[in-house]
Amino acid sequence: MSGKFNQYLELCKPRVVMLIVFTAIVGMFLAVPGLPPLDALLAGTAGIALAASSAAAVNHLLDRRIDVKMSRTRHRPLATGELKEHNVLIFALVLGLVSMTVLILWVNTLTALLTLLSLIGYAIVYTVWLKRATPQNIVIGGAAGAAPPVLGWTSVTGQVDPHALLLFLIIFVWTPPHFWALAIYRKDEYALVDIPMLPVTHGADFTRLQILLYTILLIVVTTLPYLTGMSGLTYLAGVSVLNGGFLWYALRMMKSKDKLLPMYTFAFSITYLLVLFIFLLVDHYIILMLG
């Protein structure tokens, strides 16, 4: 029983979903001057987590044939045959249905609609079309992955705020350098399954340049919360250190052909986003206390 549970849990990509949910929760706290309502916090978190898990399961289902050929994914439950396609489909549909039910009944219709669009954007538009159609797949498809803070914000306010869109923009710009670092490391595997990731179509050197340029853009974008008055000096100081680290990795990748460096950069980028949102949250309450 525990083995089967772990297989279904793996379908949900729990580590990815945890980061998604965390950014959504931070969006909830940033949306209000005090603490978000407990019912919206709990129901919103559950609904968003279930929707993200549903999208992850659909991604497993649609990518099952290429997963078999890639060393990173060949041990997934569908690729090994431990789970059957119809069971995964039912599982994904149930998660999605429960997610929409929770969001409609206990959160609000706007959050349910935006969550559904995000689910479709990642599970269908990105996985089925963009991923196989263009080397800009992760740039365009990144919009779905950037939605969680907005979903968290609307969960407690019922409306989309410009500051919520700023959180969206941060993740949207962060996504390409984050994922392209992994794509450089996995270039041969993506080429094997005919997925036109940027390193496959334009080469690793060109991709490294794009990572550097997007990192510079990310530095500009992540300064906007301070420049717009959304955040204060605590956030600015913290994000400046983070940006220095990301820029250091991007510059190292331009100069070094170390095969493991892209994976170190990829790992740092995850820590970067997690800590950035922690700085946003801490700064938010420091401003409230001082104000």
ABEGO torsion letter per residue (X at the ends): XAAAAAAAAAAAGAAAAAAAAAAAAAAAAAABABBBBAAAAAAAAAAAAAAAAAAAAAAAAAAAAAAAABAAAAABAAAAGABBAAAAAAAAAAAAAAAAAAAAAABBAAAAAAAAAAAAAAAAAAAAAAAAABAAAAAAAAAAAAAAAAAAAAAAAGBBBAAAAAAAAAAAAAAAAAAAAAAAAAAAAAAAAGBBBAAAAAEAAAAAAAAAAAAAAAAAAAAAAAAAGABBAAAAAAAAAAAAAAAAAAAAAAABABAAAAAAAAAAAAAAAAAAAAAAAAAAAAAAAAX
